[in-house]
Amino acid sequence: MSDRPFLPFALPEIGEAEIAEVVDTLRSGWVTTGPKARRFEQDFAAFLGDASLEAVAVNSATAGLHLALEGLGIGPGDEVITTTHTFTATAEVVRYLGADVVLVDIDPATLNIDPARVEAAITPATRAIVPVHYAGLAAPMDEILAIARRHGLKVVEDAAHALPATHGGALVGTLGSDATVFSFYANKTITTGEGGMVVSRNADLVKRMKVMRLHGISRDAFDRFTSTAPAWAYEIVAPGFKYNLTDIAAALGIHQLKRAREFRETREAVARRYREAMAGLPVLAPPDAPDGETHAWHLYVLRLADDAGVARDRYIERLFALGIGVSVHYIPLHLHPYWRERYGLRAEQFPHSQHAYERMLSLPIYPKMGEADVDRVVHAVRHALVARD
């Protein structure tokens, strides 16, 4: 066991500006959804740089995915295609709506959803595609959007890992999909603790999501309590949800967003150091973004080579013994009891995801890491490969 302090897998970078904004919010008396949430939405749309987009703040990316698919009319009898290599939230929101999930395999090089598999999975019941920008590397959206156009399908991007990533020189969030959903969970590229944002150019969809994020009420609470109309007067127009983002959380997001590009550059520097230091080892480094594109580097997913001489699970145990926090992204959905049993899934249906999963682990990569922390991870990665049990 290491006698040094444990290095966590992830830590948020919270500065004095974020703290001051939260304190200001607490002192203002408006702690739920109000002026700070509205400001965060406006700032986020401005960050993406597309005046045709509108942003809707929510309490999680899961909520955002649910709202987007609900607003697009997904329901019983429909099928939605997504990748098996993702967190369950991507798929579970489809089941919330009574629709069915169709899982497909990934590209073995990028670990992103494979467009050819998407097209092969389309049936008369298919209504939407939910691509995931895995680890911060943009999915092949030009191919996915072309498939969607050919078959008349909706596209909702799961961009939980992808702020700020680019595809075709454009920021994820500004591409041609119906909606894009970002996450601000504690370990994401920016954080509000819990939270998310949906962006869309579809005015009707945005209107529906705003109504459904707060109980199906016809007017936002902020609008009701700042307008000349009676604050108590509202109408329930649909059986909505409780998905609003609080002003306390938005206060964090306002300043985290200002640092998003700085954070990305720091993450990229860590990724570059890892790649250089691990060259020649029996491991496969994650792919960089293509020339001219930007990788968000939410995750650094290392894969053990077949000749690494140690099984993945044992390797993780060695790293933990050396005081290094790591994780696995992800246990593919086809291996989880609910998804496996509902759809009769088998590992051999997803050979690329299965092969990657059996060999992968995610190393720490976050702005709070110092050079000594990075060097310590590199040393541990090397040592754990040659250690004798």
PyMOL commands that set and color helices and strands:
alter all, ss='L'
color gray80, all
select helices_A, chain A and resi 16-28+35-48+61-71+89-96+115-121+134-136+141-151+203-212+221-226+247-258+260-278+312-321+333-335+337-343+347-349+351-357+371-386
alter helices_A, ss='H'
color red, helices_A
select strands_A, chain A and resi 54-58+79-83+100-104+126-130+154-158+166-167+170-171+179-183+196-200+283-284+300-304+360-363
alter strands_A, ss='S'
color yellow, strands_A
deselect
rebuild
show_as cartoon
